[in-house]
Structures are given as structure tokens and as C-alpha cells.
Amino acid sequence: SEGGYGVNIYASANSSDDTGRGLSQIMSRKGDINIDGRSIASIGVRNSPISTGDTYIGTGQGNIHITGRSEQDLGIEIYPSLSTSTGKEASATIEVGQVGNIELHADSMSLAGPRTLINGGGTLTIAPISPGQRVGFGTGTYGNLMLTNFQLEAIGEDWSGIVVGSPTASWVEIAEALPDNIKVRPIALYQADEPPAPDEQAARSAVAAAELGAKDGAMIVDSSTPLQQLSQDDQTLPGDTGGLGATSTSSGETESDSDQADDDDDDEEDGGE
């Protein structure tokens, strides 16, 4: 799409009507669900029901892959609305079975944590699309693709693994303090250590190490500590990376407990298709 949403999954009902709710569903019993949206000026994949609308994307025995691309806006937005005047809220659920996986691929995304559920029993992957992107996971981190603790409340409690980043990401930072709903420590997947600032003593050594890792096609998996270097065929090599890179600094961003609010009678989409 040039000016509208690439993919828009939408549901709505009148916020003053207590007789029912709007519902939009994408379901599969055994197969995978693949959603790929692209837009130039708007959101790549939008799943943001309003008023008393609910959306559901689910498969019992398959996997779910959602990819959103946008040149000027968010790649993925999953943000059900909340009316501060009536207290009524929409919801979005994306779920797979006990062995199913969900992958969200976008260079930027936004989630409404308390009104969104992304759950399953396999592995949840949150990854950028473009090479060289920086990823932040949790309040106080920084990245082109960055999710605060408020947004991470969307992640369900049943995951056996969470992977953040990709082999082509430049850097992944995972906050030490994550919401209680995240029951497993996420694994960071990225290309190589980020070199320290040029004025630091270890700069030359770190740059040389990063260049060597890129030349060898290596990627780093980081579940906080220690770092392990992996070859392209995913076999663990003996030893760790030695920790030449400097710890990245937080952006200092403060998270607001307030949420985006829609007017009580706002039952129309914001944006074109």
C-alpha cells in the first residue's frame, strides 16, 4: 500500500452498546498463519481494534509469522484501544498451541501490553528485518526496534523460549528487570559485539574483534552472561568471546503508566487503507 495500511485486522462495536462486541478472527486448526503487510506512508501490519472490538489470530498445531514493513511508520502495531471515559477496552489475542511458535518481524513495532496477549508453548521471536538494526527489550534499553516493560506485558506466560534479535542485528540490549509475565530469560541474537566509543582505551581492540567476527560470519547469542560465539552452522565453539565490547548505555527513557486513549464514541478507524 502507498498511503494506507499494508494489512489491517480490525474489529469495532459501539462503545455505548452493552449488548455485544465486535469480533474479527483468523484461525487454522493445523496449518501455519502467515501475515505480511507493506506500506510506504502508513503501518505495515495493524491489529488495533477499538471500542468493544476483539481480534483473534490462532492456530492449534501450526506456527504464526507476522511481518510488517513501512518506510515512514511502524512495521507492526498491535494496540487495542481503551476509552478513559467509559473504561471499556478492546482486545487482541495471538496464540499457538503447546509446541507452536510465533515470529514478529519488523524494524519498529508497538504493543498495548495489558490488552494484548501473545502466547504459546514453543518459541517467541521478535526480530528486525533490515540488517544492522539495534534492538531494545525492556524499559531503559535503546533500539530502532524497542519495547518497554508496559508493551512487554503482552507476552504470555507459557513460552518455553524467547529470542530477541536476528543474526544480522547490530546489537541487542535486554533489560535486567522485565515484567513478571515473562517467565523465561530471553536470548539475545545479534551479529557481533558493539565497539566502545572511540575515546575509550579498548576501542581499537574491540573494533578489530568486531571486524574479525564479521569476516568469519559469526553471530553472538547472549542470555545475559556469558557470551558464546556460534559458527554459521549453529555449532557452539569452545570458550566465550572475552567481553571486549563495552556495555551499552540506556537511553534514560522513562516509561509512563498512562496508555493511549480513544474518545468514548470513537468507533471509526484512524488512518486510511
Phi, psi and chi 1 to 4 in degrees:
 res  aa     phi    psi   chi1   chi2   chi3   chi4
   1 SER       -  145.3  173.6      -      -      -
   2 GLU   -87.2  -50.0 -177.5  174.8   -9.9      -
   3 GLY  -117.1  -12.7      -      -      -      -
   4 GLY  -107.4 -174.6      -      -      -      -
   5 TYR   -66.3  145.3  -51.7  124.7      -      -
   6 GLY   -68.3  -52.3      -      -      -      -
   7 VAL  -133.9  133.6  171.4      -      -      -
   8 ASN  -127.0  112.2 -174.0   26.7      -      -
   9 ILE  -102.2  116.1  -56.4  162.2      -      -
  10 TYR  -139.8  144.8  177.8   74.1      -      -
  11 ALA  -151.0  147.9      -      -      -      -
  12 SER  -156.9  152.5  175.0      -      -      -
  13 ALA  -147.8  157.4      -      -      -      -
  14 ASN   -62.6  127.0 -167.3  -42.2      -      -
  15 SER   -68.0  -15.8   58.7      -      -      -
  16 SER   -95.6    2.9   61.4      -      -      -
  17 ASP  -103.6  116.3 -176.9    0.2      -      -
  18 ASP   -93.8    7.9  -65.9  -35.6      -      -
  19 THR   -86.3  -14.6   60.6      -      -      -
  20 GLY  -178.5  178.3      -      -      -      -
  21 ARG  -128.9  151.7  -61.2 -178.6   65.7   91.9
  22 GLY   -80.4  145.9      -      -      -      -
  23 LEU  -141.5  132.1  177.1   62.7      -      -
  24 SER  -125.9  128.8  177.1      -      -      -
  25 GLN  -129.4  141.5  -64.3 -174.6  104.5      -
  26 ILE  -126.4  113.7  -59.4  173.9      -      -
  27 MET  -134.2  150.3  -60.0  178.1   64.1      -
  28 SER  -144.8  139.4  173.4      -      -      -
  29 ARG   -79.3  -45.6  -67.8 -176.7  179.2  179.2
  30 LYS  -126.0  -21.2  -62.9 -177.9  179.0 -179.3
  31 GLY   -89.9  170.2      -      -      -      -
  32 ASP   -78.5  157.3  -68.2  -10.6      -      -
  33 ILE  -119.2  121.7  -64.7  175.4      -      -
  34 ASN  -119.1  122.4  -62.8  -70.4      -      -
  35 ILE  -122.9  122.3  -61.1  172.5      -      -
  36 ASP  -133.5  111.7 -168.1  -30.4      -      -
  37 GLY  -121.7  140.3      -      -      -      -
  38 ARG  -134.3  135.9  -53.0 -175.7 -175.6 -159.6
  39 SER  -145.3  150.2  177.5      -      -      -
  40 ILE   -85.3  -55.2  -65.0  175.8      -      -
  41 ALA  -102.7  -11.9      -      -      -      -
  42 SER  -124.2 -162.8 -169.9      -      -      -
  43 ILE   -78.7  139.7  -60.5  167.9      -      -
  44 GLY   -67.2  -57.8      -      -      -      -
  45 VAL  -127.9  119.6  174.3      -      -      -
  46 ARG  -116.9  125.5  179.7  178.6 -175.3  -95.8
  47 ASN  -132.2   79.2  179.2    5.5      -      -
  48 SER  -134.9   76.0  -62.0      -      -      -
  49 PRO   -63.7  156.0   24.0  -33.7      -      -
  50 ILE  -124.2  168.2   67.1  172.5      -      -
  51 SER    54.6 -119.9  -61.1      -      -      -
  52 THR  -107.9   48.2   50.5      -      -      -
  53 GLY  -103.3  146.1      -      -      -      -
  54 ASP  -130.1  140.7  -55.0  -58.8      -      -
  55 THR  -119.5  147.6   61.8      -      -      -
  56 TYR  -139.2  127.2  178.6   85.2      -      -
  57 ILE  -125.7  117.5  -56.6  171.0      -      -
  58 GLY  -155.5  150.0      -      -      -      -
  59 THR  -140.0  137.1  175.6      -      -      -
  60 GLY   -75.6  -38.3      -      -      -      -
  61 GLN  -129.6    9.5  -60.2 -179.2   32.5      -
  62 GLY  -113.8 -165.6      -      -      -      -
  63 ASN  -118.3  163.0  -56.9  -49.4      -      -
  64 ILE  -123.3  128.2  -64.1  176.3      -      -
  65 HIS  -122.3  120.8  -52.2  -90.5      -      -
  66 ILE  -121.6  122.6  -59.3  177.1      -      -
  67 THR  -125.4  126.5  -57.5      -      -      -
  68 GLY  -128.2  129.7      -      -      -      -
  69 ARG  -125.3  135.5  -61.7  175.2  174.6   86.9
  70 SER  -149.4  139.5  176.5      -      -      -
  71 GLU   -82.4  -28.2  -64.5 -178.1   14.3      -
  72 GLN  -126.8    0.0  -57.5  173.3   19.1      -
  73 ASP  -142.2 -167.5 -150.8  -37.1      -      -
  74 LEU   -67.3  145.8  -68.7  169.2      -      -
  75 GLY   -73.0  -47.7      -      -      -      -
  76 ILE  -132.2  133.4  -66.1  175.3      -      -
  77 GLU  -129.4  119.9  180.0 -168.3   75.0      -
  78 ILE  -123.1   92.4  -53.4  172.4      -      -
  79 TYR  -142.9   77.4 -142.9  101.1      -      -
  80 PRO   -60.3  146.0  -19.1   31.1      -      -
  81 SER   -84.0  162.1   71.1      -      -      -
  82 LEU  -133.8  127.6  166.8   66.2      -      -
  83 SER   -90.7  115.0  172.0      -      -      -
  84 THR   -72.9  -20.2   54.9      -      -      -
  85 SER   -83.0  -33.2   59.0      -      -      -
  86 THR  -108.7  -18.0   65.9      -      -      -
  87 GLY    80.5   -0.3      -      -      -      -
  88 LYS   -80.3  146.7  -65.5 -179.1  178.7  179.2
  89 GLU  -141.2  153.3   58.1 -173.3   36.2      -
  90 ALA   -91.9  175.3      -      -      -      -
  91 SER  -148.2  153.7   72.0      -      -      -
  92 ALA  -135.7  127.0      -      -      -      -
  93 THR  -123.0  131.3  -60.4      -      -      -
  94 ILE  -129.8  117.1  -56.4  172.4      -      -
  95 GLU  -148.6  152.8   64.0  179.7   -1.2      -
  96 VAL  -127.4  176.4  -67.1      -      -      -
  97 GLY   -77.8 -166.0      -      -      -      -
  98 GLN   -66.0  -26.3  -65.8 -178.4   -7.6      -
  99 VAL  -116.4   10.6  -64.3      -      -      -
 100 GLY   -83.6  156.8      -      -      -      -
 101 ASN  -119.8  151.5  -52.7  -50.7      -      -
 102 ILE  -126.4  133.9  -66.6  178.3      -      -
 103 GLU  -123.6  128.2  -63.7 -175.4    5.5      -
 104 LEU  -115.1  116.6  -56.8  178.0      -      -
 105 HIS  -119.1  118.1  -66.0  -91.7      -      -
 106 ALA  -168.0  152.2      -      -      -      -
 107 ASP   -79.4  -15.0  -72.0  -18.5      -      -
 108 SER  -154.6  146.9   61.1      -      -      -
 109 MET  -156.3  161.2   68.5  177.9   69.0      -
 110 SER  -138.1  136.1 -180.0      -      -      -
 111 LEU  -127.4  141.6  -50.7  174.9      -      -
 112 ALA   -95.4   93.6      -      -      -      -
 113 GLY   -50.4  -57.5      -      -      -      -
 114 PRO   -65.6  -22.8  -22.5   34.2      -      -
 115 ARG  -109.4   10.2  -62.0  179.0  -59.3  -77.4
 116 THR  -124.3  139.3  -59.4      -      -      -
 117 LEU  -127.9  120.9  176.7   63.5      -      -
 118 ILE  -119.6  105.7  -57.4  171.6      -      -
 119 ASN  -141.4  154.6 -159.3   24.5      -      -
 120 GLY   176.0  176.0      -      -      -      -
 121 GLY  -102.2   -7.1      -      -      -      -
 122 GLY   -93.7 -122.5      -      -      -      -
 123 THR  -119.2  132.5  -61.1      -      -      -
 124 LEU   -98.7  126.9  170.5   65.7      -      -
 125 THR  -117.9  128.3  -60.3      -      -      -
 126 ILE  -120.3  115.8  -62.8  175.7      -      -
 127 ALA  -143.9  146.4      -      -      -      -
 128 PRO   -76.2  163.2   29.5  -34.2      -      -
 129 ILE   -95.1  -49.1  -62.2  172.5      -      -
 130 SER   -76.8  141.9  -57.7      -      -      -
 131 PRO   -64.5  151.5  -19.1   31.5      -      -
 132 GLY    81.0   10.6      -      -      -      -
 133 GLN   -81.8  147.6  -62.3  -65.9  -60.2      -
 134 ARG  -100.6  139.9 -177.7  165.9  178.5  152.2
 135 VAL  -124.5  132.9 -177.6      -      -      -
 136 GLY  -118.3  133.9      -      -      -      -
 137 PHE  -128.4   97.3 -168.0   85.4      -      -
 138 GLY   114.9  153.6      -      -      -      -
 139 THR   -61.5  135.6  -63.8      -      -      -
 140 GLY    95.4   -8.0      -      -      -      -
 141 THR   -93.5  173.6   62.5      -      -      -
 142 TYR  -134.6  144.8  169.8   77.6      -      -
 143 GLY   179.9  159.2      -      -      -      -
 144 ASN   -61.3  -42.2  -50.4   97.1      -      -
 145 LEU  -102.6  110.7  168.9   57.4      -      -
 146 MET  -140.8  132.8 -171.2  -90.9  176.0      -
 147 LEU  -125.0  130.6  -63.0  172.6      -      -
 148 THR   -82.7  170.9   65.9      -      -      -
 149 ASN   -60.7  -36.4  -77.8    4.0      -      -
 150 PHE   -58.1  -46.1  168.5   80.7      -      -
 151 GLN   -68.3  -34.3  -65.5  175.5  -40.5      -
 152 LEU   -72.3   -8.6  -66.0  179.2      -      -
 153 GLU   -65.0  -10.8  -69.7 -180.0   21.3      -
 154 ALA   -72.4  -18.3      -      -      -      -
 155 ILE   -79.3  126.9  -64.0  176.3      -      -
 156 GLY   -70.7  170.4      -      -      -      -
 157 GLU   -91.6   -4.0  -61.0 -177.4   -5.0      -
 158 ASP   -96.5   -0.1  -62.6  -28.4      -      -
 159 TRP   -66.0  138.7  -66.2  108.4      -      -
 160 SER   -88.4  -16.4   58.2      -      -      -
 161 GLY  -158.5  147.0      -      -      -      -
 162 ILE  -131.6  125.4  -61.2  174.2      -      -
 163 VAL  -115.5  130.3  174.8      -      -      -
 164 VAL  -119.4  123.8 -178.5      -      -      -
 165 GLY   105.4 -169.6      -      -      -      -
 166 SER  -153.3  166.3   71.8      -      -      -
 167 PRO   -62.0  -18.0  -24.8   35.0      -      -
 168 THR  -103.4   -0.6   62.0      -      -      -
 169 ALA   -68.1  144.3      -      -      -      -
 170 SER   -80.3  -30.3   63.8      -      -      -
 171 TRP  -164.9  141.8 -176.8 -105.2      -      -
 172 VAL  -130.0  128.5  174.1      -      -      -
 173 GLU  -119.1  123.6 -177.6 -178.1    6.4      -
 174 ILE  -112.5  125.7  -63.2  177.3      -      -
 175 ALA   -65.3  148.3      -      -      -      -
 176 GLU   -68.9  -41.4  -72.4  -62.1  -36.2      -
 177 ALA  -100.8  110.2      -      -      -      -
 178 LEU  -113.8  161.7  -65.0  172.8      -      -
 179 PRO   -59.1  152.5  -22.2   32.3      -      -
 180 ASP   -63.9  -20.8  -67.6  -21.1      -      -
 181 ASN   -71.9  -16.1   52.5  -71.2      -      -
 182 ILE   -88.3  107.6  -62.8  179.6      -      -
 183 LYS   -94.0  -13.4  -59.0  -58.7 -176.5 -177.2
 184 VAL  -121.5  146.3  -66.1      -      -      -
 185 ARG   -73.1  121.2 -175.8   67.1 -174.0  172.0
 186 PRO   -63.2  150.5  -21.1   33.3      -      -
 187 ILE  -101.7  130.2  -67.2  174.6      -      -
 188 ALA   -92.6  130.7      -      -      -      -
 189 LEU  -121.1  118.2  179.3   61.8      -      -
 190 TYR  -154.8  176.1   56.0   98.7      -      -
 191 GLN   -76.5  -49.7 -168.3  171.6   29.3      -
 192 ALA  -164.6  167.0      -      -      -      -
 193 ASP   -58.4  140.8  -77.5  -22.7      -      -
 194 GLU   -79.7  126.4 -177.8  178.5   86.8      -
 195 PRO   -64.1  151.4  -18.5   30.7      -      -
 196 PRO   -70.4  172.2   25.2  -33.5      -      -
 197 ALA   -61.4  149.9      -      -      -      -
 198 PRO   -57.9  -26.1  -24.7   34.3      -      -
 199 ASP   -86.1    0.3   57.4  -11.2      -      -
 200 GLU   -85.6  152.1  -65.2 -175.2   15.0      -
 201 GLN   -63.1  -32.9  -67.0 -178.0   -8.4      -
 202 ALA   -88.8   10.1      -      -      -      -
 203 ALA   -59.8  -49.9      -      -      -      -
 204 ARG   -63.0  -42.3  -67.9 -176.7 -179.5  180.0
 205 SER   -65.3  -40.9  -62.7      -      -      -
 206 ALA   -67.9  -41.5      -      -      -      -
 207 VAL   -62.9  -42.7  170.4      -      -      -
 208 ALA   -62.4  -40.9      -      -      -      -
 209 ALA   -65.5  -41.3      -      -      -      -
 210 ALA   -64.6  -41.9      -      -      -      -
 211 GLU   -65.5  -37.9  -70.0  175.8  -12.4      -
 212 LEU   -65.4  -42.4  179.3   61.7      -      -
 213 GLY   -62.9  -40.7      -      -      -      -
 214 ALA   -65.6  -38.5      -      -      -      -
 215 LYS   -64.5  -37.8 -179.5  178.8  178.7 -178.7
 216 ASP   -82.5   -3.1  -66.9  -20.6      -      -
 217 GLY    70.1   30.8      -      -      -      -
 218 ALA   -87.1  157.6      -      -      -      -
 219 MET  -132.7  159.2   62.7 -176.5  178.5      -
 220 ILE  -113.5  134.5  -55.8  -66.6      -      -
 221 VAL  -110.9  128.7  171.5      -      -      -
 222 ASP  -131.7  115.4  177.1    8.2      -      -
 223 SER  -111.0   43.5   58.4      -      -      -
 224 SER    93.1  -69.1   70.1      -      -      -
 225 THR  -155.0  151.8   56.3      -      -      -
 226 PRO   -83.8  174.1   34.0  -35.7      -      -
 227 LEU   -85.3  142.6  -61.5  176.2      -      -
 228 GLN  -126.1  134.9  -70.1 -178.0  -44.7      -
 229 GLN   -90.1  132.0 -170.5  169.3    0.0      -
 230 LEU  -115.2  142.4  -55.1 -176.7      -      -
 231 SER   -82.6  176.0   65.3      -      -      -
 232 GLN   -65.9  -23.2  -73.0 -178.5  -42.4      -
 233 ASP   -92.5   16.5   61.8   -2.2      -      -
 234 ASP    68.0   20.7  -66.0  -25.0      -      -
 235 GLN   -92.3  131.1  -62.9  -61.5  -49.2      -
 236 THR   -71.6  131.0  -56.2      -      -      -
 237 LEU   -91.1  152.1  -59.8  176.5      -      -
 238 PRO   -61.9  144.6  -21.0   32.1      -      -
 239 GLY    83.6  176.3      -      -      -      -
 240 ASP  -116.2 -175.0   59.2   39.9      -      -
 241 THR   -81.6  -10.1   61.8      -      -      -
 242 GLY    89.1   -7.7      -      -      -      -
 243 GLY    63.0   45.2      -      -      -      -
 244 LEU   -74.8  -25.1  -69.1  174.9      -      -
 245 GLY   -76.5  154.6      -      -      -      -
 246 ALA   -86.2  151.3      -      -      -      -
 247 THR   -68.2  130.4  -57.7      -      -      -
 248 SER   -70.0  151.4   62.1      -      -      -
 249 THR   -95.7  151.2   58.2      -      -      -
 250 SER   -76.7  156.9  -60.6      -      -      -
 251 SER   -77.5  -13.8   64.3      -      -      -
 252 GLY    79.0   11.7      -      -      -      -
 253 GLU   -68.3  136.1  177.5 -172.2   14.9      -
 254 THR  -100.8  141.0   58.8      -      -      -
 255 GLU   -95.8  133.4  179.9 -174.2    9.2      -
 256 SER   -95.1  138.0  172.4      -      -      -
 257 ASP   -77.9  -10.0  -67.1  -28.9      -      -
 258 SER   -76.4  155.5   62.2      -      -      -
 259 ASP  -120.8  159.7 -168.0    7.2      -      -
 260 GLN   -63.8  134.5  -65.4 -179.1   -1.2      -
 261 ALA  -121.8  142.2      -      -      -      -
 262 ASP  -103.9  150.3  -70.2  -69.6      -      -
 263 ASP   -63.0  156.0  -67.6  -25.2      -      -
 264 ASP   -57.1  -39.2 -176.3   23.0      -      -
 265 ASP  -105.1   22.0  -64.9  -35.3      -      -
 266 ASP   -83.2   92.1 -178.2    8.9      -      -
 267 ASP  -114.5   23.2  -63.3  -42.9      -      -
 268 GLU  -121.3  153.1  -62.9 -179.9   -0.9      -
 269 GLU   -66.8  146.3  -69.3 -173.5   63.8      -
 270 ASP  -102.1  111.1   51.4  -16.0      -      -
 271 GLY   116.8  159.6      -      -      -      -
 272 GLY   -98.5  174.4      -      -      -      -
 273 GLU  -121.4      -  -70.1 -170.3   51.3      -
